[in-house]
Amino acid sequence: NQGVPNAIKVFKHLQENGHKPKGIRLDSGDLAYLSKKARKMMDEAGFTETVICASGDLDEYSINSLKNQGAKINVWGVGTKLITSADMPALGGVYKLAAIIDKDGNITPKIKLSENVAKITNPGFKNIFRVYDKATGKAEADCIFLRDEKEIDTSKPLVLTHPIERWKKITFEDYEIRTLQVDVIKNGKLVYKMPTLNEIREYTKQELESFWDEYKRLDKPHLYKVDLSDALYELKNNMLDKIRSAKVKN
């Protein structure tokens, strides 16, 4: 009853003096309802190009809900929930040894055991490639492989297997792959062209668009496939078998 009518008065004054009004900000109340009403009032006053910015403890869930309600919001102001990490105030990071290189350059893979199968590490130096469907351009699965493995022949069918439940398999026929890891520093020197912030943003947008919406939804998303190559799976199990055999002998 007051905020938007007063804003429209200011817009008219700015317009009369040669300025272009930018928009309004909503930071409380029913943002879905208020944004719709505000949009209607500003459009009727002739300010169809003004934007509506919303803020006020917004997070991915509230933004998703507002979008589903058809809120007329152009700019999302996310602050508190972004910088305070309300759902995970502490970020846990643990270093796990994957391999040792001796003075002669020989590599010895290492593995960490755990009662929890998911916590058993994958040994050796690894890389990862992503599988894309050629027809859709969508990402279908990732595969972790050993760095010294030979390149994939994309002219042949590719079979990926679940890293734990090995009876689960998927075959790709018309596909292409892209290796995700690249060298940034090599022998102490920068060998990578550092992207600008705008380039990082555009790359992120493109990568997100390559995933099916079913993977990106907030409520019960589909699990994206991440598998181990046969060579890595074999190395891992051989190391586990040796450790088990040594324990039995002792």
SELO-362619 format. One line per 10 residues: number of its first residue (from 1); their letters; for each residue z, x, y of N, C-alpha, C. Coordinates in steps of 0.001 Angstrom, whole numbers, plus 500000, padded with zeros to 6 digits. Layout:
<atoms>
NUM> A> Z/X/Y/Z/X/Y/Z/X/Y | ... $
</atoms>
This chain:
<atoms>
1> NQGVPNAIKV> 500000/500818/498785/500000/500000/500000/500000/500851/501265 | 500410/502084/501157/500471/502923/502352/499682/504217/502208 | 499914/504917/501066/499323/506247/500911/497815/506264/501020 | 497135/505477/500209/495669/505485/500210/495100/504916/501511 | 495621/503763/502032/495120/503287/503332/495279/504312/504446 | 496394/505032/504447/496586/506070/505471/495601/507222/505267 | 495359/507558/503999/494399/508621/503706/493007/508227/504194 | 492635/506963/503996/491319/506485/504434/491201/506561/505955 | 492286/506248/506649/492280/506361/508115/492031/507814/508535 | 492698/508732/507858/492517/510160/508155/491087/510585/507830 $
11> FKHLQENGHK> 490549/510089/506702/489179/510423/506312/488196/510006/507398 | 488392/508787/507916/487490/508278/508950/487581/509142/510210 | 488785/509543/510554/488976/510394/511726/488294/511750/511525 | 488462/512317/510319/487826/513599/510011/486309/513475/510068 | 485793/512392/509507/484352/512170/509470/483764/512042/510879 | 484510/511314/511732/484056/511128/513107/484007/512454/513871 | 484799/513420/513416/484843/514722/514081/484043/515794/513338 | 483157/515323/512473/482228/516242/511818/482745/516951/510590 | 483846/516488/510040/484407/517118/508838/484182/516237/507607 | 484169/516865/506445/483978/516138/505191/485306/516042/504444 $
21> PKGIRLDSGD> 485844/514816/504286/487113/514657/503576/487006/515155/502140 | 488098/515771/501642/488093/516337/500289/488597/515347/499241 | 489770/514764/499478/490313/513861/498482/491800/513664/498642 | 492429/513085/497611/493859/512801/497630/494522/513372/496391 | 495848/513413/496439/496623/513899/495297/497643/512842/494900 | 497705/512571/493601/498719/511681/493037/499661/512520/492192 | 500969/512389/492404/501899/513221/491630/503056/512438/491023 | 502990/511120/491042/504062/510321/490427/503554/508911/490172 | 504348/508151/489450/503975/506770/489150/503002/506680/487991 | 502419/505502/487817/501446/505255/486756/500102/505839/487196 $
31> LAYLSKKARK> 499831/507068/486773/498655/507776/487255/497344/507099/486854 | 497313/506478/485683/496099/505788/485253/495806/504606/486179 | 496808/503770/486392/496651/502589/487255/496373/503000/488694 | 497174/503926/489213/497041/504321/490614/495694/504985/490896 | 495203/505797/489966/493925/506475/490187/492774/505475/490213 | 492844/504461/489361/491794/503431/489361/491791/502650/490668 | 492985/502254/491118/493087/501510/492368/492639/502363/493548 | 493067/503619/493561/492705/504518/494653/491200/504751/494690 | 490605/504940/493507/489157/505151/493450/488402/503956/494018 | 488854/502764/493638/488209/501535/494105/488324/501413/495626 $
41> MMDEAGFTET> 489502/501699/496162/489726/501574/497607/488893/502588/498389 | 488837/503817/497898/488071/504843/498607/486572/504585/498516 | 486119/504113/497352/484697/503800/497203/484285/502668/498149 | 485137/501633/498233/484835/500500/499112/484818/500908/500576 | 485584/501952/500913/485605/502454/502291/484454/503422/502558 | 483645/503708/501516/482487/504576/501685/482717/506034/501358 | 483902/506352/500845/484212/507754/500513/484091/507981/499005 | 482858/507844/498528/482614/507933/497083/482651/509357/496549 | 482532/510343/497441/482498/511738/496996/483872/512410/497048 | 484877/511720/497543/486221/512305/497562/486777/512367/496150 $
51> VICASGDLDE> 487624/513353/495910/488181/513539/494571/489626/513067/494513 | 490072/512813/493303/491477/512464/493069/492084/513555/492207 | 493095/514197/492725/493812/515245/491997/495129/514669/491503 | 495463/514925/490259/496723/514435/489689/497581/515608/489250 | 498889/515488/489431/499831/516504/488984/501139/515817/488636 | 502115/516622/488215/503418/516064/487870/503759/516212/486406 | 504120/517440/485999/504503/517719/484605/503423/517326/483601 | 502181/517546/483962/501087/517211/483048/500996/518236/481927 | 500616/517759/480739/500308/518659/479624/499119/518081/478872 | 498733/518714/477760/497540/518269/477046/497656/516842/476535 $
61> YSINSLKNQG> 498886/516421/476207/499076/515077/475673/498955/514011/476763 | 499575/514253/477907/499485/513281/478995/498062/513216/479545 | 497373/514358/479629/495996/514368/480108/495097/513617/479131 | 495286/513849/477849/494503/513148/476835/494729/511635/476930 | 495982/511238/477109/496304/509810/477239/495654/509208/478477 | 495719/509910/479603/495126/509404/480839/493612/509267/480709 | 492984/510221/480056/491539/510130/479848/491182/508940/478971 | 491980/508718/477933/491734/507580/477043/491919/506252/477760 | 492741/506237/478813/492962/505026/479599/491924/504851/480705 | 490985/505785/480789/489938/505675/481798/490394/506016/483200 $
71> AKINVWGVGT> 491406/506881/483323/491908/507267/484646/490793/507918/485466 | 490746/507596/486739/489711/508115/487637/490212/509391/488318 | 490458/510399/487515/491009/511669/488017/489965/512763/487853 | 489739/513504/488934/488734/514572/488920/489331/515954/488700 | 490541/516171/489203/491168/517496/489141/492567/517345/488550 | 492879/518202/487583/494177/518151/486915/495026/519339/487353 | 496167/519065/487941/497058/520135/488378/498144/520379/487344 | 497946/521413/486518/498904/521724/485455/499672/522979/485866 | 500972/522858/486019/501774/523991/486460/502965/524254/485571 | 503973/523391/485677/505241/523604/484963/505044/523781/483459 $
81> KLITSADMPA> 504276/522884/482856/504112/522929/481395/503239/524098/480952 | 502531/524698/481905/501681/525847/481564/502454/527153/481629 | 503218/527353/482702/503874/528648/482894/505226/528754/482202 | 505841/527608/481846/507154/527671/481198/507070/527568/479684 | 505889/527201/479141/505714/527068/477692/506849/526251/477090 | 506938/525003/477550/508070/524143/477186/508222/523936/475679 | 507090/523867/474947/507192/523584/473507/507460/524838/472685 | 507302/526038/473294/507574/527281/472575/508047/528333/473576 | 509302/528255/473990/509800/529153/475040/509827/530623/474646 | 509816/530917/473351/509813/532310/472900/508609/532543/472000 $
91> LGGVYKLAAI> 507851/533590/472290/506687/533932/471475/507079/535027/470493 | 507057/534681/469222/507431/535655/468208/506242/536502/467788 | 506411/537809/467814/505355/538714/467373/505928/539748/466415 | 505253/539944/465288/505743/540877/464277/504620/541835/463892 | 504917/543135/463888/503931/544147/463504/503930/544295/461989 | 502756/544223/461393/502616/544419/459951/501621/545544/459679 | 502048/546511/458888/501199/547650/458559/500092/547216/457602 | 498831/547490/457958/497692/547090/457129/497086/548272/456373 | 497206/549474/456936/496628/550647/456280/497152/551917/456942 | 497038/553012/456214/497436/554327/456730/496231/555264/456631 $
101> IDKDGNITPK> 495989/556034/457688/494925/557040/457681/495588/558415/457671 | 495271/559229/456677/495875/560559/456632/495067/561540/457491 | 495499/562787/457529/494874/563782/458411/493420/564072/458040 | 493042/563754/456803/491673/563979/456360/490785/562743/456557 | 491374/561683/457113/490599/560467/457369/490563/559493/456210 | 491330/559775/455159/491376/558855/454020/492231/557642/454363 | 491746/556460/453985/492429/555202/454309/493136/554660/453069 | 494426/554391/453207/495204/553784/452125/495663/552393/452565 | 495151/551327/451944/495553/549971/452319/497032/549732/452021 | 497681/548910/452822/499079/548559/452633/499226/547037/452675 $
111> IKLSENVAKI> 500269/546550/451989/500483/545111/451911/501978/544815/452017 | 502314/543659/452566/503718/543241/452656/503938/542063/451726 | 504977/542156/450882/505283/541083/449945/506258/540086/450567 | 506203/538854/450071/507114/537823/450536/507206/536738/449482 | 508359/536056/449444/508500/534906/448552/507599/533769/449011 | 507300/533756/450326/506404/532760/450909/504973/533290/450818 | 504110/532594/450055/502739/533064/449834/501996/533261/451150 | 502226/532366/452108/501516/532443/453390/501889/533684/454187 | 503035/534312/453872/503495/535483/454621/503068/536804/453989 | 502419/536745/452834/501909/537969/452217/500706/538432/453034 $
121> TNPGFKNIFR> 500732/539661/453497/499677/540140/454406/498400/540495/453651 | 497323/540597/454406/496038/541016/453856/495856/542509/454132 | 495641/543311/453089/495603/544773/453266/494280/545278/453837 | 494345/546511/454345/493130/547198/454783/492685/546853/456196 | 491706/547624/456685/491114/547356/457995/490095/546230/457840 | 490203/545235/458695/489407/544024/458502/488623/543665/459755 | 487664/542804/459543/486915/542174/460628/486737/540707/460240 | 486098/539948/461096/485940/538525/460814/484587/538055/461327 | 483901/537228/460522/482659/536640/461007/482760/535124/460977 | 482001/534508/461862/481990/533036/461976/480644/532513/461486 $
131> VYDKATGKAE> 480707/531440/460723/479511/530820/460162/479112/529624/461019 | 477845/529602/461439/477314/528505/462245/476204/527789/461481 | 476205/526476/461577/475123/525681/461000/473914/525786/461934 | 472761/526191/461420/471584/526382/462261/471101/525071/462878 | 471222/523981/462132/470701/522701/462620/471520/522162/463786 | 472835/522308/463710/473712/521734/464738/474240/522757/465730 | 474244/524039/465323/474829/525075/466168/476342/525073/466145 | 476942/524245/465286/478396/524119/465226/479014/525157/464296 | 480227/525600/464657/480978/526525/463809/481499/525771/462587 | 481327/526357/461416/481729/525691/460177/482907/526381/459491 $
141> ADCIFLRDEK> 483018/527703/459622/484093/528423/458934/484135/529860/459430 | 485275/530508/459224/485427/531940/459478/485726/532634/458158 | 485365/533882/458074/485663/534661/456871/486184/536034/457275 | 487351/536401/456744/487930/537718/456984/487407/538661/455902 | 486874/539810/456315/486294/540738/455346/486709/542166/455669 | 486581/543053/454706/486893/544461/454904/485806/545126/455729 | 486195/546042/456599/485238/546653/457520/484106/547395/456822 | 484389/547942/455643/483365/548737/454972/482492/547916/454026 | 482602/546591/454066/481744/545754/453216/480318/545750/453754 | 479364/545554/452843/477961/545505/453266/477690/544209/454027 $
151> EIDTSKPLVL> 476638/544223/454819/476296/543067/455636/475869/541881/454772 | 476098/540679/455286/475732/539456/454574/474226/539235/454677 | 473599/538912/453566/472177/538557/453550/472075/537056/453823 | 471748/536702/455069/471733/535285/455455/470550/534513/454890 | 469641/535201/454187/468534/534489/453542/468976/533864/452219 | 470173/534248/451762/470706/533712/450514/471881/532778/450794 | 472145/531823/449888/473295/530923/450079/474601/531719/450185 | 475499/531245/451031/476797/531893/451218/477883/530983/450678 | 478676/531521/449746/479772/530739/449151/481097/531286/449671 | 481878/530434/450306/483218/530803/450753/484239/530059/449929 $
161> THPIERWKKI> 485362/530746/449677/486399/530203/448812/487727/530188/449546 | 488535/529175/449306/489845/529055/449939/490689/530286/449598 | 491383/530882/450596/492119/532129/450340/493260/532004/449336 | 493778/530805/449120/494879/530602/448168/494447/529670/447038 | 493898/528519/447401/493458/527533/446396/492008/527835/446033 | 491816/528768/445119/490501/529355/444853/489509/528387/444213 | 489959/527225/443778/489031/526258/443215/488263/525507/444319 | 488727/525657/445555/488063/525006/446680/486979/525928/447222 | 485729/525481/447123/484614/526300/447576/483658/525485/448424 | 482922/526189/449287/481898/525554/450105/480696/526483/450165 $
171> TFEDYEIRTL> 479497/525921/450068/478263/526706/450072/477444/526378/451316 | 476988/527427/451993/476151/527262/453176/474730/527713/452836 | 473754/526905/453214/472354/527220/452938/471620/527679/454206 | 471530/526790/455198/470814/527090/456443/471843/527447/457511 | 472161/528721/457596/473267/529148/458450/472961/530474/459122 | 473788/530829/460091/473766/532157/460691/475198/532598/460912 | 475428/533901/461034/476790/534404/461188/476877/535293/462428 | 478087/535402/462957/478343/536280/464102/479679/536966/463904 | 479684/538288/463985/480928/539044/463870/481725/538878/465158 | 483013/538548/465040/483816/538205/466205/484488/539413/466845 $
181> QVDVIKNGKL> 484897/540380/466058/485582/541549/466621/484581/542588/467087 | 484851/543163/468252/484024/544249/468776/484937/545373/469245 | 484400/546586/469299/485182/547725/469788/485373/547621/471297 | 486595/547816/471745/486895/547856/473171/487187/549294/473593 | 488071/549947/472834/488378/551357/473088/488110/552144/471806 | 487348/553216/471915/487008/554028/470757/487201/555494/471112 | 487996/556185/470276/488319/557602/470538/488892/557795/471937 | 489694/556811/472348/490364/556914/473638/489513/556563/474839 | 488280/556091/474614/487389/555774/475722/486992/554297/475687 | 486837/553717/476869/486403/552330/476990/484924/552239/476648 $
191> VYKMPTLNEI> 484586/551439/475637/483194/551304/475201/482719/549863/475326 | 483429/549087/476099/483160/547647/476209/482994/547263/477671 | 482007/546459/477978/481811/545981/479345/482784/544827/479593 | 483777/545043/480427/484789/544038/480666/484192/542851/481425 | 484358/541639/480916/483773/540468/481578/484591/540059/482798 | 483938/539335/483703/484636/538790/484865/485384/537529/484446 | 486251/537030/485309/486981/535803/485010/486027/534632/484800 | 484983/534558/485614/484007/533479/485457/483270/533585/484126 | 482954/534812/483714/482285/535012/482420/483207/534634/481269 | 484488/534947/481386/485461/534571/480352/485561/533058/480256 $
201> REYTKQELES> 485600/532402/481420/485697/530937/481443/484476/530296/480789 | 483274/530777/481133/482059/530206/480569/481976/530457/479068 | 482388/531655/478642/482375/531966/477207/483333/531045/476451 | 484511/530824/477028/485497/529947/476393/484961/528531/476266 | 484315/528030/477315/483741/526685/477273/482682/526572/476185 | 481822/527590/476071/480775/527580/475057/481364/527602/473653 | 482410/528430/473454/483023/528524/472131/483689/527200/471741 | 484370/526561/472694/485009/525278/472403/483976/524213/472053 | 482840/524245/472747/481789/523268/472480/481162/523468/471103 | 481309/524662/470527/480723/524928/469219/481550/524342/468078 $
211> FWDEYKRLDK> 482752/523842/468384/483594/523241/467345/483453/521722/467360 | 483466/521125/466177/483410/519666/466069/484653/519059/466721 | 484488/517861/467272/485603/517177/467939/486772/516932/466998 | 486480/516790/465700/487552/516539/464724/488541/517696/464640 | 488083/518906/464946/488971/520065/464941/489799/520149/466224 | 489310/519557/467313/489928/519730/468624/490873/518600/469014 | 490873/517515/468251/491740/516411/468646/493212/516810/468496 | 494061/516214/469332/495481/516566/469347/496245/515939/468191 | 495813/514767/467752/496541/514046/466706/495883/514275/465348 | 496584/514954/464459/496138/515213/463088/494702/515756/463031 $
221> PHLYKVDLSD> 494464/516914/463626/493111/517484/463593/492742/517975/462204 | 491438/518031/461932/490966/518633/460684/491318/520115/460699 | 491634/520672/459539/491942/522095/459440/490644/522893/459353 | 490503/523857/460262/489313/524695/460268/489387/525690/459109 | 488269/525927/458442/488238/526784/457253/488268/528265/457645 | 489220/528993/457108/489295/530444/457278/489521/531041/455894 | 488543/531793/455413/488594/532297/454041/488605/533823/453998 | 488863/534357/452792/488810/535805/452547/487548/536128/451758 | 486949/537258/452059/485804/537688/451259/486281/538008/449845 | 485343/538025/448896/485706/538322/447510/486318/539715/447394 $
231> ALYELKNNML> 485766/540682/448142/486265/542060/448070/487695/542152/448583 | 487985/541478/449690/489339/541497/450233/490301/540776/449307 | 489875/539648/448757/490727/538901/447834/491042/539745/446594 | 490035/540453/446085/490224/541297/444901/491171/542453/445204 | 490987/543103/446365/491871/544200/446757/493311/543714/446858 | 493509/542587/447475/494848/542024/447664/495524/541745/446323 | 494806/541118/445419/495394/540772/444131/495617/541991/443248 | 494730/542991/443326/494934/544223/442555/496206/544932/443016 | 496433/544957/444324/497636/545598/444852/498888/544832/444421 | 498798/543512/444445/499941/542701/444004/500228/542912/442520 $
241> DKIRSAKVKN> 499171/542999/441719/499341/543213/440272/500006/544555/439998 | 499591/545609/440726/500184/546927/440544/501661/546933/440891 | 502004/546241/441974/503410/546183/442385/504229/545424/441357 | 503690/544321/440854/504407/543545/439833/504587/544356/438563 | 503531/545092/438163/503619/545912/436949/504657/547001/437093 | 504734/547610/438274/505712/548672/438522/507129/548110/438467 | 507333/546898/438961/508657/546282/438943/509093/545973/437511 | 508113/545527/436693/508428/545204/435291/508856/546460/434545 | 508153/547584/434789/508475/548845/434114/509851/549349/434513 | 510172/549137/435800/511483/549610/436272/512614/548732/435743 $
</atoms>
